[in-house]
Amino acid sequence: MSVIDALVRSNEVYAKQHGDMLPPRPAKRLAVLTCMDARLDVYRLLGLAEGDAHVLRNAGATVTDDVIRSLAVSQRLLDTNEILAISHTDCGMRTFSDEEFRSDLERQTGHRPPWPSEEFRDPEADVRASIARIKDSPFVPHTEGVRGFVFDVGTGRLREVTV
C-alpha cells in the first residue's frame, strides 16, 4: 500500500467524525505564512484549531506573487486582518544558492525556471524581507497587524523579529 493509499484510508476515519461545516472566514481573522518544512506543525505550535486561520505554506515561507494573491483574497474577501510570518532555524533554503539550483534544473530539464528559488542564510533577515514585501503590496490592505517570528526547530519556541 502506498503512503497516499494509507492517507485516504485515514480520511475515511476523519470523515466519519467530521462535524458541522465551519464557515470559510477564519475565526481568529488571521493568516499565517510559514515554510513547508514537515517539522512545523503550525496548528499545534500556535494552539490553533481547525477553522481558526488561513495557513499558507511554501519553501522558505517566501512572499511570492501567489502568496500576495492569497493574502489579498484572505483579507479582502474573507475578513482576515492580521498576518503572522514564520521562518525557522535549520531551513533547507539555507543549503544552496539560487544560481546553483536554477542551473541544476536547467541541466536536468533543458529549461531554466523563470522564478528565483529565494534562498536565504539568515532567517531573521528573511522574515524582515517578508514583512516588507507584504507591507509594500497595494493588494494587502491590513498591514498594521503584520508580525514576524523565527521558530526554533530545536526548542519549539517562537522568537519575534523586530523590524
N, C-alpha and C positions, 0 to 999 in steps of 0.2 A: 504494500500500500504506500502511495506517495504521501509526502507531508501535506499536500493540498487535499488529498482524499481524507486524511485524518482531521483536518481543519473543517471540512464540510460536514463530517460526522459530528464534530463538536458543535457546529452551528445548529444541528438538529436538537441537541440538548438545550442550547440557548433559546431557540425559537419556542420550545415548549414552556419556558419560564418567562418569556417576554411579556411584559406588562402593557399598559396603555401606551399609545404612541405619544412621544414627547413633542412639544412644539418645536418648530425649526429655529426659533430665536433662542440663543443661549441664555440660560437662566442668570448667569453672572455677567452677561453683556461683555464678555471677554474673548479675545482672540489670542492664541498662543502660537508663536513661531519657534520651532526648535529643529534640531537635527534629526535625521532618520536613524541615527545610531540605535541599535536594538537594546542597548543598556539603559536607555532613558524611558522609563515608564511614566509618561507625563501625568497621567491621571493619579497614580499613586504618589509621585514626588510632590505634586501640588495639592493633593487632597481633593481632587475634582471628582465629580460623579458624572455619569452619562447625562448629556444634555446641558452641562454647565458652561462649556466653552467650545469655540471652534479651534481645532488643533491643526496647524499647517506644519508639514514636515518635509524637509529635503536635505540633500547632502550639505552639511555645514550650516544649516539654518540661514541660508543665503536669501537676501531680499532681491529676488528676481522680478521681472515683469509679471510673471504669473502669481507671485506672492502679492504684489501690489494689486493685481486683479482680484485675488481672493479677499484681501483686506478691504478693498472698495466695496465688494458685494457684502461682506460681513458687516461693515459699518453703515453703508448707505441703504441697504435693503433689509438687513436683519438686526439692526439696532445695537450692535456692539459699540462700546465707546472707550475701551481700554485694550492695550496691546502689550503682551509680555514676550520679549525676545530672549531666548535662552541658547547660549552656546555652551560648550562643555570642554573639560580637560581631556587630554588623550584622544583628540579627534583625528580621524583618518585623513581629514583635509589638510593636516599639517605635514603629511608624509611625502608630498610630491610638489612639483611646480606645474603651473598652468601650461607652460610651453611644452614641457616634457610629456604631460598627459595628452595634450592635443596632438602632438607629433606622433605619439604611440598609436593613438586612434587612427590617425591618417595612414600610418604604415599598415595597420591591421585591416582597415576597411577601404582604403583608397579615397576616403572623404575626410576633409578637415571639418570638425564641428564648428558651427557658426557662433556657439556660445562659449564663454570662458568657464573654467571649472570653479573659479572663485576660491582657490586655495588660500590658506592663511597660516600664519605662525603663532599669532598671539590672540587667544580667544577674547580677551577684553577689548582689544582694538577692533576685532571683528564685530563685537556687539555694538561698539560705538558707531562703526560704519553702518550697521543695520539700522540703528535708531536714526541716523542722519538720512538714510535713503527713505525711510518711512516718513519722516517729518518733511522731507523735501518734495514728497509726492503731492500734486494737487488733487489726486483722486481719493486720498485718505483724509477725511475731514477732522477727525478727532485725534489729534496728535499730542494733546496735553497729557494724556494718560499712557504714554509710551514709556516703558521701563525695560531695562535690560539686565540680565544676570548671566553668570557663568556657573554651571553645575559641575561640581567636583565628583567625578565618577568613583573616586576612591572613598570619599567620606559620605556622599549622598547629600551634601549641603549646597545650597544656592548662595552665591556671593554677588551682591548688587554691584553693577558697574556704574561709576559716576561719569557723567557726560561733561 
